[in-house]
Amino acid sequence: MAWIGEAFWIGFGIITAIVALLFGTRFLTQLLSPEEYGRLALAISLATLAVQVFGDTAGKTAVRFYAFWHENGMPYGFMQSLGKSLLSSIGCIGLFCMAAVVSGYYFDGFPGEYFVLITGTFAILLVFNRVALALEDASRKRRFRGIIQGIFEGMRFLVAIGLVILVAKPDAETVLSGFVMAAILIVMAHGVFLWRVFFSGRGKKSGVGQMISVMGQYSMRSYQTPLIFSNACIWLVMMVERWILNHYGDPGDVGGYAAVYQLAFIPMLFVSNFLVLFIEPILYQVIQLNGKTNESQQALQINNYAAFGILFFSAFLFIVFLFGYPIIGRFFLGVEFRSYSWIFPWLFLSGGCFAAAQQLLLKLSCDMRTDLLAALWGAVAVIAVAAYFIGARYWQLKGLLVAIVVVNVCLVMFLLFFFDQLRPADS
């Protein structure tokens, strides 16, 4: 019953991350003003963009193709291919940082050099962390993966809070510096562990192996390229609203919104990620790159049940939190942030709908239909950004919140009623 152990360690990492997020948010909202927390939220949103576009695409590709490469005895070639993607990612992030620093000399409104560089460094470390976690999932090294995820989430908040208290500078730059210190240690731990796991696979390939290697690299590129676009669109759906709110709303609203978002929306994503992380590596080991089996269809059916479970769970707790949100604010938010606790149930409902949509769309990744996935998220992103702009421009935070709820509820309803038309024919 190895899968029970795998589920335990995945759950351990995610539960630890949620606990760290709850308590970390509580202490940071006590130490930082809403304005500084807003600056921190904007910086983290940019780091998240890098993870979505670079780290998540490489990570999903690693999980999808690991079984193929491992079966053909070429894990070193697999790592080489991922390494090229990571080098390209570092180069792109570095160019964006340089452009932001140079723009700061000519245009007002750009953040300072240190803020840009520390954000870029954090983004690069998060990309490495995301790909490393994916490799540990793909090779089903769940115990180390769960432990290291829990350590990172707890350590980054502890180091950041300790640094703010030590230097007596409650600002976004200090918190980001603490995050970077913790991330450096975690990435080093990932590196040592993965070196031990994959180094033994290094060796010369036969002529047949070289041909398979070229075919595998072409398939990986074909799979990964649409994910770059779709993940950028997912970021727009999830993160661009705080930039719009920063433009149309009060500066403190960004910090208040972001703090509640971390408490309400993100935990539901953790629940969804638990199911995806558990099922994906197992699913891809029982099917070929272009094959369909009864086992894979049964696994995907379980994912559909999980989507319905998330929706019912979210709807039930949404009703509970409609009456209990003041308690949430009292326990998990600093005094200056508690006036924003009323948005908690609405963001919780939105997060549940988004998490259910993630479960339903796993079918497209399984079928290698990342092109269709990109088209879908592109359409959703256009609708979402338009709704966010309209809501924030005319009604600020309340209008933006209505737009977020409507977009996420409509997305999952669309998938529930029309998913049979979205997926390719099984014949």
Secondary structure, 3 states (H helix, E strand, C coil): CHHHHHHHHHHHHHHHHHHHHHHHHHHHHHHCCHHHHHHHHHHHHHHHHHHHHHHHHHHHHHHHHHHHHHHCCCHHHHHHHHHHHHHHHHHHHHHHHHHHHHHHHHCCCCCCHHHHHHHHHHHHHHHHHHHHHHHHHHCCCHHHHHHHHHHHHHHHHHHHHHHHHHHCCCCHHHHHHHHHHHHHHHHHHHHHHHHHHHHHHCCCCCHHHHHHHHHHHHHHHHHHHHHHHHHHHHHHHHHHHHHHHHHHCCHHHHHHHHHHHHHHHHHHHHHHHHHHHHHHHHHHHCCCCCCCCHHHHHHHHHHHHHHHHHHHHHHHHHHHHHHHHHHHHHHHCCHHHHHHHHHHHHHHHHHHHHHHHHHHHHHHHHCCCHHHHHHHHHHHHHHHHHHHHHHHHHHHHHHHHHHHHHHHHHHHHHHHHHHHHHCCCCC
